[in-house]
Amino acid sequence: MRRTYAPPEVIMETCTGCGLCMEVCPSFVFELMDATAAVVRGDWCIGCGHCGAVCPEEAIRHESAALGKGPRPGSELAITPEQLMLLIRERRSVRNYRRKPVPKKVLERIIEAGRYAPTGSNSQNVRYVVLTAPEEIDKLREMAIAFYERIFGLVRGRFGAFLLGLFAGRRIVENLRESLPKIEHVKEVMAQGEDRLFYQAPVVMVVHAESWDTCSAFNGALALYNCSLMAHTLGIGCCFNGYLQSAVNNSRRIKKWLGIPRDHRCFGAMTLGYQKIRYQRLVKRDPAKVVWR
């Protein structure tokens, strides 16, 4: 069930009837009555707080809206477009970590950034599982490796590949078969003590949400990306981990061990830690694939 919110309250003596609350409300909560805003569909409120945040007279009170003006004067932007683009381009997928624990307070600041990512209908349904204990990370690594050993064991055989194709799809099986030489090399490297799954990261983070919510994939991805940007500003490197995400969603054992409910899915995973290697240059990307209409 989605969270329910108390309806916003309009201070009639202060409201000027500008109608801004009506314009920004996505849930049709307000109507203008007698030249002032009125709450007519309070039970439709999704708690986004837009109404209280936009009101120039502070005439709307709501549990989701902070009191007082914003921290910045006037219309000045918190960050310039150039600074934002630099931040986006500086953030790298980091697979080389220092053997240094990340303090809980730093991780809390990172999660705080994820908390402010938008979610469909303001569900705020993203949950986090954060592993920092080395023995817990080792256990998760062992279970994920065991899962993939079974999967690639099927891919190597014609009949196993056929059965897996019925479940996962032909294109996925083809991609896995093409990856076999690389996987064999990874196994050799890991047998020598290298960690090519988590890269000896001191932190592993997983996000999950209700599988029946069509916005959950969007919600989880945005939250984790927000976390990655904040991590970069704090000197913490991170790397999104699709292998772990897939293992969590396809292994009941791993999902149960992480405490993820049966009606939830993992919608993102990443490793975090202080960067061992600093990148000296930005990199290029292919041009955006756009169809203008």
Buried (B, 14 or more C-beta within 10 A) or exposed (E): EEEEBEBBBBBEEEBEBBBBBBEBBEBEBBEBEEEBBBBEEBEBBBBBBBBBBBBEEEBBBBEBBEEEEEEEEEEEEEEEEEEEEEEEEEBBEBBBBBEEEBEEEBBEBBBEBBBEBEBBBBBBBBBBBBBBEEEBBEBBBEBBBEBBEEBBEBBEEEEBBEEBBEEBEEEBBEEBEEEEEEBEEBBEEBEEEEBBBBBBBBBBBBBBBBBEBEBBBBBBBBBBBBBBBBBBEBEBBBBBBEBBBBBBBBBEEBBEBBEBEEEBBBBBBBBBBBBBEEEEEEEEEEEEEEEEE
